[in-house]
């Protein structure tokens, strides 16, 4: 018997992991574990997990999922002609700020996202901020959008092996960590003043993350750039940091903030978009357009406020889990199966 829900695991098949890929991987693993009789994972060959996989997603996936009542699509895209999609739209940044993206990509998103959202059986997103954005930009009534916050994996912990990771990555000095793709939206240039002030205390800024070809790159990134850091090194990299900096101009959720908090690492975040919603009162906030303010907050987080923020962060992160995300997702899907 065919499972009633097919999972579009195209993003889960990608080798490099960002926030969208993390959600896709977690849901592709946890939903079938939660209800084996309800979900079937549909994964394209590796070469079709990126741009080359659009045709697979639009044409092959709907046919392969012919016996399913719904197709769960966790990574912003899904089959446009299908009326069975339950789609997770993380954000509408390409519509709000097209200058951050390549012209072809922003045009594609502007053409596809409204149609996908309007045709979907249900839209899911990761924060109340994104629910408001999607409703305003795509014309979807807020009542048709369910919020399912992201989670934190248990491997992110103060007990992660920071020393082994530091040796593997060649990190020898105390550091403030940035986990972000090297793109304009992440606003990493705002940390130049912080890098200068932290250096006076013997602390460097270390950035983990690569660029994305369809997004406008960040020209000048202060501190030391590690490039893409393999997933197995992230827990130790978080646990060894003096603080995490998140100066991003637009975040739908801000998963690195919670992963840092779970690791006992204080967080300094931009005071906009979904970051205050995600971090609550467990982070320090600063205006991402004010490099001096961001630098001052990072010095506090890495120094006198460190223990207080670390304790508050661990408590905050404990409220978020991938198990809860899977249960909320399954509940939203179960309502649709009940309607059918």
C-alpha positions, 0 to 999 in steps of 0.5 A: 500500500502506498504511503499517503504522504510523499516527502520531497527530499531533494534538498536533503540529498545535498552535500553542503548543509545550510538552514534549509537543507538542515530542515529537509534532512531532519524532516526526511528522517523524523517524519517516517520514524514518527509515522512509518505508515504515513510517509515515504521519502522520495530522493533524487540522484545526487546530481539532481539535488541542486539546480539540475533537479528542477525538472525532477521536482516539477515532472518526475516527483509528481508522477512518482508520487502518483498514489500519494494524497499529499507531497510534503516539500520542506525547502521553499520549492515544490511541483507547481502544477500539483494541488497536493503540495504542503510546502515550507516557505522559509522566507520571501527575502528574494521578493523583499530584497531582490538586490541581494540575489542574482537577477535570474534567481530573484526573477524566478522566485518572483514568478514561482513563489506566489503561484506555489503558495496559492496552489498549495494545500497548506503553507508551513513556515518557521516563525511568526515573522515569516508568516506575516511576510508570506501573507503580505508578499504572497497574498496567502491568508495568515490562517492558511499558514502554520508556524513550525519552529526549527529545532536543535539536535542534541549533539550541540552541547557544551560537552562537544569536543572543542579541542579536537575541532580546533586542531582539525580546523587549525584554530589556535586563538580564542575566537568569536564565531560567525556561522553564515553563508558569505552573502550580502544579506548576512551583513558580515562587513558590519563586524569589522569594528568588532574584529578590531576591538576583539583583536586587542583582547587576543580574540579573532573572528572566525567565519564558517560558511561558503558563498552561494552562486545565486546570491550576491556575495559579501565583498569584505569579511573581517577575521578568518574565513574557514569556508564551508565547515563539515557538519561533524565539526560544527558542534565543537566549533560552537562549543569552543567559541567565546560568542556567536555573532549574527549581524544578519539583515533578514532571517526567517529563523536564525538556527545558528543562534539556537545551536550556539545557545545549546552549546553554551555559547553566548549570542549577539544578534541583530535586533530585526526580522525573526531573530528576537522571536527566536532568541527571546531574552537569552541574547544581546541585540544590536542594530546591524547597521551600527558597527560600534553598537555590535562591537560593544555587544560582542565585547560584553558577550565574550567578557562580563556577560558571558556566564549569564548569557550562556545559562540563559541560552541553554535554557532557551535552546531546550525549548526547541527540538526537531522531535517537536518540529516533526510532531507539529508538521505531522499534525498539520498534515494530519488535518489535511488527510482528515479533510480528504 
